[in-house]
Structure formats: C-alpha cells, structure tokens
Amino acid sequence: MANVVRKHSISSELAQKMVDQAVAKARELGVTENVAILDDGGNLKAFSRMDGAPIPTIEIAQNKAYTALFGVSTQDFFNFIQDACACGGVGWRVSH
C-alpha cells in the first residue's frame, strides 16, 4: 500500500510515566500542578490534576502542552502573538 504512511506516536504507557515523573517533581518542589501529555497530533494522551491544583489551570496545562508541540516555549509563543497581533488588547485563545 504505497498510499499509507506509518507513523510513530507516544504510547499510553510512556505518557503515563511522564505524568508520574512530573507529579513526583512537583511534589519534590512543594507545588500542585496539572500535567498534560499530548500525542504528536495534539490530542490528550495522559493527564493528572494533583490534589489542590486549581481547576482553571487544567485548560492552561493542555494549551501549554499543545504549544510545546511546536518546539516553542509558552513565553516565546506569547511574545510572537503580541508582536504579530495588533488587536488592541483583544483576548486570544489557542484552539486545537
């Protein structure tokens, strides 16, 4: 089948290990976090909301993970949007 492309993606087992390690690091630092791991298509693969982590940051964690797919830090992405958008303070949201 010449028209079929095989691609590799993160396994659910690896995604869960990544979540577990991030949660362990957050505990070590004494903070509560929401941790989101996405596959290469930007789809949620694994997630954890630590006890005490704020509910509104669930979506933030997922959006930060989505931004990371582009290999760009959240701050760099924010700066790019601010520089590229002359929207006069109108809010924006990354949708995927």
Secondary structure, 3 states (H helix, E strand, C coil): CCCCCCCCCCCHHHHHHHHHHHHHHHHHHCCCCEEEEECCCCCEEEEEECCCCCCCHHHHHHHHHHHHCCCCCHHHHHHHHHHHCCCCCCCCCCCC
